[in-house]
Amino acid sequence: MHEEAREPASPESLAVDRVEQVARASYGRLVAILAARSGDIEAAEDALADAFAKALETWPRSGVPASPEGWLLTTARNRQKDVARSAARHIEIPLIEAPAPDLADMAAGLDPEAIPDRRLALLFVCAHPAIDPSVRMPLMLQTVLGFEADRIARALAMPTGTLAQRLVRAKRRIRHARIPFDVPDRGAMPARLPFVLEAIYGAYAMDWQSISGMTVRDSTAGEALFLAELLASLLPDEPEALGLAALLSLSLSRAPARGAAAEFVPLDEQNPSTWDAELIGRGERYLASAHTHGRVGRFQLEAAIQSVHCARSATGVTDWRALRTLYSALVATAPTLGARVALAVAISRADGAAAGLAALDAIDEAGIARFQPAWAARAHLLAATGRRGEAGAAYEKAISLTTELGLRRYLERRLATHRATA
């Protein structure tokens, strides 16, 4: 039998696919460029939205341009000029146009890499002291890294409407306060840097589940790695900037092991030969540079934890005692619920399941009742200590809290195996 010939993709579907790719990879970069002159993020987003709509209308007829980003940038800039002219006529004052920058006249064949990346400056704008600290990270995630408000709201357990209103107010505050679009000097850096680091890490964490099936480069997590490395190159004396670059490099080195079908593969079951040795090497270099500065923070500790896991590619074993020590230090530095649950797991691997379960039981945070990793760890440890009925119930609870399909299937298989051997 002959295979049926595939129908060629229609111009409409090709255009839609390309628009989606550019939106994922370049949205934040284009917003940063468009907003840099006026400081008006809302207007930049509106102009870019119009450009995307025009692309969907035009590209199916004319074909996707050689430089989609350059085409979108030029179209959005023209839209900004039209709005400015209209506003000038409305209030009956002459419009004085500033000299157009080189970016305004981009040709269709422009190399996308020639478009400057100003997202880092926009990240620091969003972290300005004039912006409410509670909205800084969501603002960065939306305007710079392209996340929708509803997705950010779900991650933060916040009503979408409430977050959307805060984001609008913050953008208007940036415009009215005329906050400059630049990376601050060393004096202002310490107050803003932690928020920038958290936002970049948040972009990695939120997109981690969707890396499977695409390359790391094409994912938002890949964009987070790019920004982390750019920040590390600009701030080579900031150990936490180096630590974040190390953490993301080491973590993403294992992304291909997740598999194209989005199946969850536990770290212990991954084949280290599939890990990205080049990313591991980069991560180790960042981590070594961070350690030379003598100040240890959360991202360096998390990177060191990932380094221990990645060392299995060379040694064939995981040093759980080292991980127990590092997680203890992380909990002392940043006592998040995730870090405390991870410490309990490390204790179980170093000192036995009963010790790990005792550490898990000692966590008294209210949020643990809805924290999926805690229930998954509890199920495993209860099964290991022979408390089979309680283990089954814990597996069921963990499954009910799992939204990622690959992980849910994995836990369902574990539960089925657990019941079959009871």
N, C-alpha and C positions, 0 to 999 in steps of 0.2 A: 504493500500500500504506500502511496505517495503522501507525504505530509501536505496538508492543506496550506496553500500560500497565505501568508499573513497580509491583511489589508494594510496598505500604507497609512500612516497617521495623517489625519486631515490637517490643513493649515490652521484651523481653529484650535485643534487639540495641541498642536506643536506650539502655538503662541501661548496658550494657557499654561502649558508645562513650563515654558521658558520664563513667563512672568512669575510663576510660583517659585522657581529656582532663584531668580534675581531677588524677589522679595525676601526669601529666607536668608540669602547670603549677603545682601547689600542694603537692606532697608535702613538699618541704623546708620550706616556710613553716609547714605544719601541725605537722611534727615539732618545729620550733623553738619554737612556741608551747606545745605539749604538754609539752616537756621543760624549759621555762624555770623552772617552780616547783620541781620536784624535782631537776633535774640528771640525771635517769635517762633517757638517750637510748634504751636498749633497751626500757624500759617504754613510752616514748612511741611507738616504732615498733610494738610489739606492740598497743597500744591502737588505733593508726591502722589497722593491718592488720585488726583485728576490725571496725572501722568500715567499711572498704572491703568486707569480706565481707558485712556486714549490708546495705550499700547494694545489692550485687548480688542479695541475697535480697528486699529490700523495694521498691526502686524499680520493678521490672517490674510490681508490683501497684499501688503507690500513685502512681507517676509520679515523674519526677525533680523534686526540690524546686527552688524558685526560687533558693535559694542552696545549691548542693551543698557548697561549702566550709564554710559555717556548719553545715549538717546533720552533716557528717563530724566537725567539731570538737566539736560538742555530744555526739555519740554516743561519740566517743573519750574525752572528759572523763568521761562517765558510766561508761565502762568502767574508767577509772583509779580512780574513786571506789569502784566495786564491788570492785576488787582491793585497795584500801587497807582497806576494811571487812573483807574476808575475812582479810587479814593481821593486822588488829588483833584479830579474834576468835580467830585461831589462837594468838596469843601472850598472849591474855587480858589485854589492856590496853585502856583506853577509847580510842576514836578521837576525837580533837579535830579537827574540821574547820575549816580556815581559811575566812574569808569568801570566798565565790565571786566571782571577778572578773566583769566585765561579759561577757566572752567565754563564760562557762559557760552563759548563758541565751539564746544567740542564737536568734532566731526564723527560721523557714524563709525569710522574705522579706528577710533582711538582705543589704545590698549587699556582695558579696565584697570590694570595695575597702576596706570598713571594718575588715576583719580586719588587725590590725597585722602588719607584716613584720619578724620577728625573726631572719631568716636571717643577717644580718650579724653579730649578736651571737654566734650559734652558730658562724659561721666563726672568730671570734676565740677562742671556747672551744676549738675543735679545734686552734688554733695555740698553745695555752698551753704554757709551758716544761715542764710536767709530762708532756706527751704526747711520746712518741718522735718525733723529727723525721722519721724515715723513713715514718711512718704518718699524718702530719698531712694531707698533701694527699689521699691516698685516703679518709681519714675524712671530710673535707669533701665530697669528690665523692659519697660514698654518703649521708651523713646530711642534708646541706644541699641537694645538687643532684640527688639521686635516682638516681644511677647504681648498677646492680647490681654486686656484688663481682666476678663473673666478667668483666664488661666492663672494669672497672678493672684487674683482674689481667692481662687480655690486653694492654691498652695499656701496662702497666708490665713486660711479659714476666716475670710472676711466677706461680707456682702459685696457683690460686684458693684452695685450702685454707689455704695459708700466710697469704695476705692476710686471709682471713676470720677466722682466729684472732687476728691482730694487731688487726683492727678491733674484735673483741669485747673484747679486753684494754683497748684504748684507751677504749672507752665505759665500761667499769667503772672505769677510772682516773678519768674525769671525775666519775662519781658518788661514788666513795669520797673523792676529794680535795676534793669540794664546790666545784668551780671555778665562780665566779659567771658567770651568763649575761648578760654585758654587754660593750659595746665598751670596751676598756681606755683608761686615761688616756694622755696624751701621753708619759709616762715609759715605759710598757710597750709603746707602739705600735711603735717601730722593730724590736723583736725578733720581733714576730708578723706585721707587715704583709707582708713578702715571701712568707710561706707562703700568706696569704690571696689575694694577687695571683696567685700561681702556680695556686691551685685554681680561681679564677674563669677564668683563661686556659685551664686544662685543660678546664673544662666547655665552653668555646667550641670548643676544638680537637677534642675528642672527638665533639661533636655536629655539626660543620660539614658532614660528608658527608650528614647526614639532613635538612638544612634544606629541600632541594628537595622540592616537593610539599606543604609546609605554610608558613604564614607565619612570618617571623622571630619574631614575638611568641610563637607557640605552641611554639617549639623551645627546647631547653635552652640553645642558643647565645643565643637571645633573652633567656632568664633571666639568663645570664651578663652580657649587656650591661646589663640592669636593675641587677644587683648592682654592676657596675663603676661605673655612673653614680651609684648611691646612695653608694658609697664615695667617689667624687670629690666629691660634694656635702658629705659629712661631713668630708672631709680636703682642703679646697681648697688647703692649703699643701704637700701631699705630691705632688711632681712625678710620681712613678711611678704613683700612683693616677690622676692626670689622664692620664698617658700610656697606661695600660691602657684607660681609657674612650675615649680617642682611637683607639687601635688597633682596638678592637672595633667602634666606630661606623664607621670607615672601611672595615674589612674586610667588615662585614655590609651595607654600602651596595651591594655588588655581588652579594649572595645571589640576588636574583631572576633574574640573568643565567644561573644554572645551568639553568633550565628545569624545567617540571613533570615531564618524563620522566626526570629525574636524569641527563641527558646532561652529560658534562664539556665545558665550553667554556673553552679556554685564554684567559688574560687578554688576550693580544694580539688575539684574535678576538671579544671581547665588544664589544657596542655600548654606548658610554658613555651614550647617551641613555636606556638602561634602568636606569641606576644611580639610587640614591635620593639626590637632591640634598640633602634635609633631613638625612639621616644624615651625608653628607659635610660639610655645614656644621657640624653638632654636633661631629664629630670634629676639624675644623680649629680650632674654638674651644677645645676641651679641650687640643689640642696647643699652641696659642699660650699658654694659661695655664700649662701645664707649663714652657715655655721661659723664663718670667719668673722662675723660681726659681733658675736658674743651675746646677742639678745634673742631669746627663743620665744616664739609665740605659737598661736594655735595652728596656723597653716604650715609652719615648719614641722610641728609634731605630727600633723596628719600626713605630711609628705614623708616623714621618716617611717610612719606606719606602712605606707604604700611601698616604701623602699624595701622593708623587710619582706613583704609579700612578693615583690618582684625578684628578690634575691633567690627565690626557689628556682628560677630559670637557670641559675648557675650552680646551686648547691643541691637541688632536688628535695630539700626539706624546708619547712616553715619553722622559724624560731619563735614559738609561742611564749616563751618566758620573756623575750625581748618585747614582744607585742604587749604582754601584760604590763610591763614597766612603762612603755610608751603611752598606753591608754590610761594608766594611772596618772601620768603627768598631764595628759590632755584633759582629763576630768578636773584636775586641780587648776588648770589654766582656763578652760572653757567647759564648765559642767553642764553641757547640753544633755538632753534625754538620750539622743542617739549615741553620744560618747559613753554614757553610763551603761547602756545596754551592750555596746560593743566591748566594754571592759568586762562585763559579766561573761560574755562569750569567751574572751581571751583567758579569763580565770578558769573557765571550764576546761579549756584545752590544755592549760598548763598544770592545773591542780585537781582536775576531775569534775565530772558533771554535777556532783552534789555541791561542791564549792561554788560553781558557777550559778546554780539555782539559788543558793543562799544569797549571792551578790545581787541577783535579779530581784529576789523578794525584798531586798533592802532598799530598793528604789521606791521612794514615797511620793513621786510627782503625780499629780492628778491626771496628767495627760497620758500616762502609761496605759490607761484602760483603753485608749483608742489608737495606740501606737503599734502599727502592724509588725515592725521588726521585733518588738518585745514579745509578742504572741508567737511569732515563728520560732524565736530562740527558746521560749518557754516550752513549746511543744517538743522540740528536739531534746531538751534537757530532761523533761519529764519522762519521755520515752527511754532515755539512756539510764535513768534511775529506777526504771521498772514501774512507774506510775502510769500504766497504759490507758486507763479510762480518762484520767485528767489530760493525758497527752492528746488523745483523740479530740477532746473538747477544745483544747488549745489550738490544734490544727484547724478545726472548723472556724474558730474565731479569727485566726490569722487569714484564712481564705476569705472570710466575709469582709475583711478590711483591705484586701488586695485589689487594686484597680488595674495593674499592669498584667496583660493577658499571659505573657510567657511565665512570669513568676507565679501567677495563679495556677496555671497548669502544673507547674513543678510541685507546688504545695499539695495539689489534689492527688498527684501521683504518690507523694510521700504519705499522705493520709491513707490512700488505698493500700499501699504496701504495709503500713502500720496495722491496718485492720486485718489484712490477709495473714499476718504472722502472729496475731493475737491468740 
